[in-house]
Amino acid sequence: MTMRKRTDFLIIGSGIAGLTFALKAARYGKVTIVTKSAIDDSNTRYAQGGIAAVFSEPDNFEKHIRDTLIAGDGICNEEVVRLVVQEAPARIQELIDLGVPFDKKKDGSYDLAREGGHTEPRILHAKDKTGKAIEETLIDKVRNHQNIEIFEHYFAIEILTQHHLGIELKKSYPGHLRKIEEFHIGLGNGAERNGFSTFKKSAT
């Protein structure tokens, strides 16, 4: 059985990158998320630690950049490090605004931890299940957004380009094929783009 549908934004992958992009793109058109497993089965869910960002004094961007470059032992691209460090507070604030429950102290300030090569407390966390907390928050927002449609247990088998923009998807059981025609494709398929070699099995 082959079915066709149209969408404005097609997102392949349901981790933190795919879900956050889906919520932003949904302001401008119809969004379709495709994931080859359940929507909550991604590497995001298994990130236990936290997210580092400059969130309080006396910490500052230069300290965070220096700590990262030292920990990277010459491998890091300084331009990228500076971009990520300087963008981090705003990106984390977006997660906070969406409702991610990062741990707080009794006085209402964030319970920032100091870990690894960090010289200042700058790790925001949600107990020891930060990834799970982020994912559950984003999934709840995505599932309840009228402009977002989710296809779980679908494999992307071909991306069509040039005169026939679109993608063909195959359901995880035989005999089911769907073609989606779209205008923009977003790939949110996990940490492999960063050169990591160990993932949960379902990550692309």
Secondary structure, 3 states (H helix, E strand, C coil): CEEEEECCEEEECCCHHHHHHHHHHCCCCCEEEEECCCCCCCHHHHCCCCEECCCCCCCCHHHHHHHHHHHHCCCCCHHHHHHHHHHHHHHHHHHHHHCCCCCECCCCCECCECCCCCCCCCEECCCCCHHHHHHHHHHHHHHCCCCEEEEECEEEEEEECCCCCEEEEEECCCCCEEEEECCEEEECCCHHHHCCCCCCCCCC
